[in-house]
């Protein structure tokens, strides 16, 4: 199992819609994440900075392939069309990244 964390900004004008959307996340999106070996997925919001931190555990053996399957999924693509404009990616992210990955520097088991 691999723990993974990511960070992104949220546009303030979309705060309520983003929370409402994730309070009732689409079953097809959730199913695709599970099929791609993503478990224990959480998103945290830091106010007033409007920063979101996501955490999940990856239980598969080929993250690139599982991540590509998520990206190909039409339901997930529709979800991203709604969520994407609500988010504000970090200026420091690498080319091709949306949510910027974070390095794990501590873990208590």
N, C-alpha and C positions, 0 to 999 in steps of 0.2 A: 504494500500500500504506500502510495506517495501523497503527501499533503501538499496542496497547491494554493497559493494566495495571489490575488490580483487587485489592482486599484484603478479607479476611474472617477471622474467627477460627474455630478448630476446637475443639470440645468435647473435652477431654482423654480422657474415657472412650471416645471413638470413634476415637482415633488409629489403632489397629491395623486396625479395620474399614475406615476411610477409605482407608488405604494399600493394603490388600488389594483393595478395590473398584476403585481407580484403576490398580492393577497389571494388571488384567484388565478394562479398560473395555469396556462393551458396544459391539459393532460398529455397532448402529443409531444410537447416540448419536454415535459418531465420524463415521459417514456423514452424519448430519444437519449436523454442524458443517462438514464439508467442502463439502456442498451450499450452505451459507450463507456460503461464502467465508472461513471461519476456517482459518488455517494456522499452523504453527509454535507450537502451543499447549503451554504448560508451566505446571505449578503447583509452587511452591516452598513449603516449610514452614520457619518460624523457630521453633526451640525455645529456651528453654522457654516463650516467650510464646504459643505456639499460634496464630501468625498465618500465614495462607497468602497468597501473592502469586501471582496468575495473570497470564500474559502470552500474548498472541496477536497475530497479524498478520491484519488484515482486508484482503482483496484485492478486495472487491466495490465497488459504486457506491451502494448503498442499504442502509446498516446497519440502519435502522429496520425495513425490510421483511424483511431476512435474519434479524434478531433475532426478529421476530414469527413467522417460519416455525419457528425453533427452539422458541419457546414453545408453538406449536400442536402440535408433534410428540408423538404419544402415547408413544413409547418414551422420549423425553427427559423427558416429564412423569413417567413411572414412575421414571426415574433420579433426578429431583429429589425425589420422595417419599422415597427412601432417603437421599440425600445431605443434603437440607435440614435434617433434625433433628440431623445431626452437626455442622452449622456454627453459628457464633455471629456474626451480622452486627454490624458496628460501630454503636455508638450514634450516631455522627456521620453516618451515611449519610442520603441524601435519601429522602423518601417515595417508595415504589415501587421502591427499589433493594434488592438483596440483597447481592451483591458490590459494594463501594464502588469507584467508578472513581478512578484516580490520574492525576495530571498528569505527563506526561513533561517532565522538566527538563533532561535531557542524553541525548545519543546519539552514540556513536562509530561511524562507518561504516567 
